[in-house]
Amino acid sequence: MGFFQCEAFLKFTSTLGDSNVLGFGLGYELIGNGGVSQGLLSPTEVANDFLKLKDIIKTTFVDHELQPLIIGPDGNIFDIDAYRTFLSLVGDSLDVITWHIYSENPLDQSINEISPDSR
């Protein structure tokens, strides 16, 4: 969804009242400094898009008591450098950070590669 469609959708949802949209995300999957799946966006480009989304929400829901939370970027490959870059650029514009794991192979121990020391 481009930002024109995103803004039109949010304007529509803003007419529904304060409690109808609790959060909104862009559907991007941050997969590291190599880009976002199928879009090949860098963490910097993803952060810029989330900043645009925050601006759209602030202007669209200006008269609302509650504004939708900004949720993202999602992702299924944990690249600490990509997340650090993204989070340093997006600042406090992001309300919820998401990440998921596809556990397709019970013998896949890649999740064990994420250590507390990598934070």
Backbone as JSON Lines, residues from 0, in Angstrom:
{"i":0,"aa":"M","n":[0.86,-1.16,0.0],"ca":[0.0,0.0,0.0],"c":[0.91,1.23,0.0]}
{"i":1,"aa":"G","n":[0.74,2.1,-0.96],"ca":[1.51,3.33,-1.0],"c":[0.99,4.33,0.03]}
{"i":2,"aa":"F","n":[1.72,5.41,0.18],"ca":[1.31,6.37,1.21],"c":[0.04,7.12,0.87]}
{"i":3,"aa":"F","n":[-0.28,7.26,-0.42],"ca":[-1.55,7.87,-0.78],"c":[-2.7,7.0,-0.29]}
{"i":4,"aa":"Q","n":[-2.6,5.68,-0.56],"ca":[-3.64,4.76,-0.1],"c":[-3.65,4.65,1.42]}
{"i":5,"aa":"C","n":[-2.47,4.65,2.01],"ca":[-2.36,4.58,3.47],"c":[-3.06,5.78,4.11]}
{"i":6,"aa":"E","n":[-2.79,6.95,3.59],"ca":[-3.4,8.16,4.14],"c":[-4.91,8.15,3.94]}
{"i":7,"aa":"A","n":[-5.37,7.73,2.76],"ca":[-6.81,7.65,2.5],"c":[-7.48,6.66,3.45]}
{"i":8,"aa":"F","n":[-6.83,5.51,3.67],"ca":[-7.39,4.51,4.59],"c":[-7.46,5.06,6.0]}
{"i":9,"aa":"L","n":[-6.41,5.73,6.45],"ca":[-6.41,6.28,7.81],"c":[-7.44,7.4,7.96]}
{"i":10,"aa":"K","n":[-7.6,8.22,6.92],"ca":[-8.64,9.26,6.98],"c":[-10.02,8.64,7.12]}
{"i":11,"aa":"F","n":[-10.25,7.56,6.36],"ca":[-11.52,6.86,6.48],"c":[-11.72,6.32,7.9]}
{"i":12,"aa":"T","n":[-10.7,5.64,8.42],"ca":[-10.85,5.04,9.76],"c":[-10.99,6.11,10.83]}
{"i":13,"aa":"S","n":[-10.45,7.29,10.6],"ca":[-10.58,8.35,11.6],"c":[-12.02,8.83,11.74]}
{"i":14,"aa":"T","n":[-12.84,8.57,10.72],"ca":[-14.25,8.96,10.8],"c":[-15.07,7.99,11.63]}
{"i":15,"aa":"L","n":[-14.47,6.86,12.02],"ca":[-15.2,5.82,12.73],"c":[-15.24,6.02,14.24]}
{"i":16,"aa":"G","n":[-14.5,6.99,14.76],"ca":[-14.48,7.23,16.19],"c":[-13.14,6.9,16.8]}
{"i":17,"aa":"D","n":[-13.05,7.1,18.11],"ca":[-11.76,6.97,18.8],"c":[-11.27,5.55,19.0]}
{"i":18,"aa":"S","n":[-12.15,4.59,19.16],"ca":[-11.68,3.28,19.59],"c":[-11.69,2.21,18.49]}
{"i":19,"aa":"N","n":[-11.81,2.61,17.24],"ca":[-11.92,1.63,16.18],"c":[-10.59,1.17,15.6]}
{"i":20,"aa":"V","n":[-9.56,1.97,15.67],"ca":[-8.24,1.59,15.17],"c":[-7.26,1.71,16.32]}
{"i":21,"aa":"L","n":[-6.79,0.57,16.81],"ca":[-5.89,0.58,17.96],"c":[-4.42,0.71,17.55]}
{"i":22,"aa":"G","n":[-4.1,0.23,16.36],"ca":[-2.71,0.3,15.91],"c":[-2.63,0.15,14.42]}
{"i":23,"aa":"F","n":[-1.5,0.58,13.87],"ca":[-1.31,0.5,12.43],"c":[0.16,0.25,12.15]}
{"i":24,"aa":"G","n":[0.43,-0.63,11.21],"ca":[1.79,-0.91,10.78],"c":[1.85,-0.94,9.27]}
{"i":25,"aa":"L","n":[3.05,-0.97,8.74],"ca":[3.22,-0.94,7.29],"c":[3.36,-2.33,6.67]}
{"i":26,"aa":"G","n":[3.53,-3.35,7.47],"ca":[3.68,-4.69,6.93],"c":[5.07,-5.01,6.44]}
{"i":27,"aa":"Y","n":[6.01,-4.14,6.73],"ca":[7.39,-4.38,6.32],"c":[8.02,-5.43,7.22]}
{"i":28,"aa":"E","n":[8.91,-6.2,6.65],"ca":[9.7,-7.15,7.42],"c":[11.15,-6.73,7.34]}
{"i":29,"aa":"L","n":[11.68,-6.23,8.41],"ca":[13.08,-5.84,8.46],"c":[13.92,-7.1,8.49]}
{"i":30,"aa":"I","n":[14.7,-7.32,7.43],"ca":[15.48,-8.55,7.35],"c":[16.97,-8.28,7.38]}
{"i":31,"aa":"G","n":[17.33,-7.12,7.82],"ca":[18.75,-6.81,7.95],"c":[19.18,-5.72,7.0]}
{"i":32,"aa":"N","n":[20.45,-5.46,7.0],"ca":[20.96,-4.39,6.15],"c":[20.83,-4.71,4.67]}
{"i":33,"aa":"G","n":[20.46,-5.95,4.36],"ca":[20.19,-6.32,2.97],"c":[18.86,-5.81,2.48]}
{"i":34,"aa":"G","n":[17.97,-5.39,3.37],"ca":[16.72,-4.82,2.94],"c":[15.52,-5.48,3.57]}
{"i":35,"aa":"V","n":[14.38,-5.13,3.04],"ca":[13.1,-5.66,3.48],"c":[12.63,-6.64,2.43]}
{"i":36,"aa":"S","n":[12.06,-7.77,2.86],"ca":[11.68,-8.81,1.91],"c":[10.8,-8.24,0.82]}
{"i":37,"aa":"Q","n":[11.11,-8.57,-0.38],"ca":[10.4,-8.22,-1.6],"c":[10.45,-6.74,-1.92]}
{"i":38,"aa":"G","n":[11.0,-5.91,-1.08],"ca":[11.08,-4.5,-1.37],"c":[12.51,-3.99,-1.36]}
{"i":39,"aa":"L","n":[13.37,-4.74,-0.73],"ca":[14.78,-4.39,-0.62],"c":[14.99,-2.96,-0.14]}
{"i":40,"aa":"L","n":[14.3,-2.61,0.93],"ca":[14.48,-1.31,1.55],"c":[15.48,-1.42,2.68]}
{"i":41,"aa":"S","n":[16.33,-0.44,2.8],"ca":[17.31,-0.44,3.89],"c":[16.61,-0.06,5.19]}
{"i":42,"aa":"P","n":[17.26,-0.32,6.33],"ca":[16.68,0.11,7.6],"c":[16.41,1.63,7.63]}
{"i":43,"aa":"T","n":[17.24,2.4,6.94],"ca":[17.03,3.85,6.87],"c":[15.75,4.18,6.11]}
{"i":44,"aa":"E","n":[15.52,3.49,5.0],"ca":[14.29,3.73,4.22],"c":[13.06,3.29,5.0]}
{"i":45,"aa":"V","n":[13.16,2.18,5.7],"ca":[12.04,1.7,6.52],"c":[11.74,2.71,7.63]}
{"i":46,"aa":"A","n":[12.77,3.21,8.28],"ca":[12.58,4.21,9.34],"c":[11.92,5.46,8.78]}
{"i":47,"aa":"N","n":[12.35,5.91,7.62],"ca":[11.75,7.1,7.01],"c":[10.27,6.89,6.72]}
{"i":48,"aa":"D","n":[9.9,5.68,6.27],"ca":[8.49,5.39,6.02],"c":[7.68,5.37,7.31]}
{"i":49,"aa":"F","n":[8.25,4.85,8.38],"ca":[7.54,4.87,9.66],"c":[7.39,6.3,10.19]}
{"i":50,"aa":"L","n":[8.38,7.14,9.94],"ca":[8.26,8.55,10.34],"c":[7.15,9.24,9.54]}
{"i":51,"aa":"K","n":[7.03,8.92,8.26],"ca":[5.94,9.46,7.45],"c":[4.6,8.98,7.98]}
{"i":52,"aa":"L","n":[4.53,7.69,8.34],"ca":[3.3,7.14,8.89],"c":[2.92,7.87,10.17]}
{"i":53,"aa":"K","n":[3.88,8.13,11.03],"ca":[3.59,8.85,12.28],"c":[3.02,10.23,11.98]}
{"i":54,"aa":"D","n":[3.6,10.92,10.99],"ca":[3.08,12.24,10.61],"c":[1.65,12.15,10.09]}
{"i":55,"aa":"I","n":[1.38,11.13,9.28],"ca":[0.02,10.95,8.75],"c":[-0.96,10.72,9.9]}
{"i":56,"aa":"I","n":[-0.59,9.89,10.84],"ca":[-1.48,9.61,11.97],"c":[-1.69,10.85,12.83]}
{"i":57,"aa":"K","n":[-0.61,11.59,13.08],"ca":[-0.74,12.8,13.91],"c":[-1.66,13.82,13.27]}
{"i":58,"aa":"T","n":[-1.59,14.0,11.95],"ca":[-2.44,15.0,11.29],"c":[-3.85,14.47,11.05]}
{"i":59,"aa":"T","n":[-3.98,13.18,10.83],"ca":[-5.3,12.6,10.54],"c":[-6.14,12.45,11.8]}
{"i":60,"aa":"F","n":[-5.52,12.1,12.9],"ca":[-6.24,11.86,14.15],"c":[-6.05,13.0,15.14]}
{"i":61,"aa":"V","n":[-5.8,14.2,14.64],"ca":[-5.48,15.35,15.5],"c":[-6.59,15.66,16.5]}
{"i":62,"aa":"D","n":[-7.84,15.45,16.12],"ca":[-8.96,15.77,17.0],"c":[-9.44,14.58,17.84]}
{"i":63,"aa":"H","n":[-8.7,13.51,17.81],"ca":[-9.09,12.31,18.54],"c":[-8.37,12.24,19.88]}
{"i":64,"aa":"E","n":[-9.08,11.74,20.86],"ca":[-8.47,11.54,22.18],"c":[-7.37,10.49,22.11]}
{"i":65,"aa":"L","n":[-7.61,9.43,21.34],"ca":[-6.65,8.35,21.17],"c":[-6.17,8.31,19.72]}
{"i":66,"aa":"Q","n":[-4.87,8.08,19.56],"ca":[-4.32,7.9,18.23],"c":[-3.84,6.46,18.1]}
{"i":67,"aa":"P","n":[-3.95,5.87,16.9],"ca":[-3.47,4.49,16.73],"c":[-1.98,4.38,17.06]}
{"i":68,"aa":"L","n":[-1.61,3.25,17.64],"ca":[-0.21,2.98,17.9],"c":[0.49,2.68,16.59]}
{"i":69,"aa":"I","n":[1.76,3.02,16.51],"ca":[2.59,2.67,15.36],"c":[3.29,1.35,15.69]}
{"i":70,"aa":"I","n":[3.05,0.34,14.86],"ca":[3.53,-1.01,15.13],"c":[4.46,-1.47,14.0]}
{"i":71,"aa":"G","n":[5.59,-2.01,14.38],"ca":[6.49,-2.53,13.33],"c":[7.89,-2.72,13.86]}
{"i":72,"aa":"P","n":[8.84,-3.0,13.07],"ca":[8.75,-3.21,11.63],"c":[8.43,-4.65,11.27]}
{"i":73,"aa":"D","n":[8.35,-5.52,12.25],"ca":[8.2,-6.95,12.05],"c":[9.51,-7.49,11.49]}
{"i":74,"aa":"G","n":[9.6,-8.72,11.35],"ca":[10.82,-9.33,10.82],"c":[10.96,-10.74,11.33]}
{"i":75,"aa":"N","n":[11.67,-11.54,10.56],"ca":[11.87,-12.92,10.98],"c":[13.34,-13.31,10.96]}
{"i":76,"aa":"I","n":[14.2,-12.39,10.63],"ca":[15.64,-12.6,10.72],"c":[16.16,-11.53,11.66]}
{"i":77,"aa":"F","n":[16.84,-11.93,12.7],"ca":[17.31,-10.96,13.67],"c":[18.7,-10.49,13.3]}
{"i":78,"aa":"D","n":[18.77,-9.26,12.81],"ca":[20.04,-8.63,12.48],"c":[20.17,-7.43,13.42]}
{"i":79,"aa":"I","n":[20.98,-7.58,14.46],"ca":[21.08,-6.57,15.5],"c":[21.49,-5.21,14.93]}
{"i":80,"aa":"D","n":[22.37,-5.2,13.95],"ca":[22.8,-3.93,13.36],"c":[21.66,-3.25,12.62]}
{"i":81,"aa":"A","n":[20.87,-4.02,11.91],"ca":[19.72,-3.44,11.2],"c":[18.7,-2.87,12.18]}
{"i":82,"aa":"Y","n":[18.42,-3.6,13.25],"ca":[17.47,-3.1,14.25],"c":[18.03,-1.87,14.96]}
{"i":83,"aa":"R","n":[19.3,-1.87,15.27],"ca":[19.9,-0.68,15.91],"c":[19.79,0.53,15.01]}
{"i":84,"aa":"T","n":[20.11,0.35,13.73],"ca":[20.01,1.45,12.77],"c":[18.57,1.94,12.69]}
{"i":85,"aa":"F","n":[17.65,1.01,12.5],"ca":[16.24,1.36,12.4],"c":[15.75,2.11,13.64]}
{"i":86,"aa":"L","n":[16.01,1.55,14.82],"ca":[15.51,2.14,16.06],"c":[16.16,3.49,16.36]}
{"i":87,"aa":"S","n":[17.42,3.66,16.01],"ca":[18.06,4.95,16.25],"c":[17.46,6.04,15.35]}
{"i":88,"aa":"L","n":[17.0,5.67,14.17],"ca":[16.43,6.65,13.24],"c":[14.96,6.92,13.52]}
{"i":89,"aa":"V","n":[14.22,5.91,13.93],"ca":[12.78,6.08,14.12],"c":[12.47,6.75,15.46]}
{"i":90,"aa":"G","n":[13.39,6.66,16.41],"ca":[13.21,7.33,17.7],"c":[11.95,6.9,18.41]}
{"i":91,"aa":"D","n":[11.25,7.85,18.99],"ca":[10.05,7.53,19.76],"c":[8.79,7.52,18.89]}
{"i":92,"aa":"S","n":[8.96,7.51,17.59],"ca":[7.8,7.44,16.69],"c":[7.18,6.05,16.63]}
{"i":93,"aa":"L","n":[7.9,5.05,17.1],"ca":[7.41,3.68,17.1],"c":[6.92,3.33,18.49]}
{"i":94,"aa":"D","n":[5.69,2.8,18.56],"ca":[5.11,2.46,19.86],"c":[5.29,0.99,20.22]}
{"i":95,"aa":"V","n":[5.29,0.11,19.22],"ca":[5.38,-1.33,19.45],"c":[6.38,-1.91,18.46]}
{"i":96,"aa":"I","n":[7.34,-2.68,18.96],"ca":[8.31,-3.34,18.1],"c":[7.88,-4.79,17.94]}
{"i":97,"aa":"T","n":[7.88,-5.28,16.7],"ca":[7.46,-6.65,16.45],"c":[8.58,-7.44,15.8]}
{"i":98,"aa":"W","n":[8.56,-8.72,16.07],"ca":[9.5,-9.68,15.5],"c":[8.88,-11.05,15.65]}
{"i":99,"aa":"H","n":[9.06,-11.91,14.68],"ca":[8.47,-13.24,14.78],"c":[9.46,-14.3,14.31]}
{"i":100,"aa":"I","n":[9.15,-15.54,14.65],"ca":[10.0,-16.67,14.29],"c":[9.16,-17.68,13.52]}
{"i":101,"aa":"Y","n":[9.7,-18.16,12.42],"ca":[9.09,-19.28,11.72],"c":[9.83,-20.53,12.14]}
{"i":102,"aa":"S","n":[9.19,-21.37,12.9],"ca":[9.83,-22.59,13.38],"c":[9.36,-23.75,12.52]}
{"i":103,"aa":"E","n":[9.88,-23.81,11.3],"ca":[9.45,-24.84,10.36],"c":[10.18,-26.15,10.57]}
{"i":104,"aa":"N","n":[11.37,-26.08,11.09],"ca":[12.18,-27.27,11.25],"c":[12.55,-27.4,12.73]}
{"i":105,"aa":"P","n":[12.05,-28.44,13.4],"ca":[12.34,-28.57,14.84],"c":[13.83,-28.75,15.12]}
{"i":106,"aa":"L","n":[14.59,-29.11,14.11],"ca":[16.03,-29.28,14.31],"c":[16.79,-27.98,14.07]}
{"i":107,"aa":"D","n":[16.07,-26.96,13.58],"ca":[16.71,-25.67,13.31],"c":[17.01,-24.97,14.63]}
{"i":108,"aa":"Q","n":[18.26,-24.79,14.91],"ca":[18.68,-24.19,16.17],"c":[19.06,-22.72,15.99]}
{"i":109,"aa":"S","n":[18.64,-22.09,14.87],"ca":[19.07,-20.72,14.61],"c":[18.61,-19.75,15.7]}
{"i":110,"aa":"I","n":[17.5,-20.04,16.37],"ca":[17.06,-19.17,17.45],"c":[18.07,-19.14,18.58]}
{"i":111,"aa":"N","n":[18.82,-20.21,18.73],"ca":[19.83,-20.26,19.77],"c":[21.01,-19.34,19.47]}
{"i":112,"aa":"E","n":[21.09,-18.86,18.23],"ca":[22.16,-17.96,17.86],"c":[21.95,-16.56,18.44]}
{"i":113,"aa":"I","n":[20.75,-16.27,18.87],"ca":[20.44,-14.96,19.45],"c":[20.77,-15.04,20.93]}
{"i":114,"aa":"S","n":[21.77,-14.33,21.34],"ca":[22.17,-14.39,22.74],"c":[21.82,-13.09,23.43]}
{"i":115,"aa":"P","n":[21.65,-13.13,24.74],"ca":[21.4,-11.89,25.48],"c":[22.53,-10.87,25.29]}
{"i":116,"aa":"D","n":[23.72,-11.35,24.97],"ca":[24.85,-10.44,24.77],"c":[24.73,-9.62,23.5]}
{"i":117,"aa":"S","n":[23.85,-10.02,22.57],"ca":[23.72,-9.31,21.3],"c":[22.82,-8.1,21.4]}
{"i":118,"aa":"R","n":[22.2,-7.89,22.56],"ca":[21.29,-6.73,22.73],"c":[22.05,-5.46,22.86]}
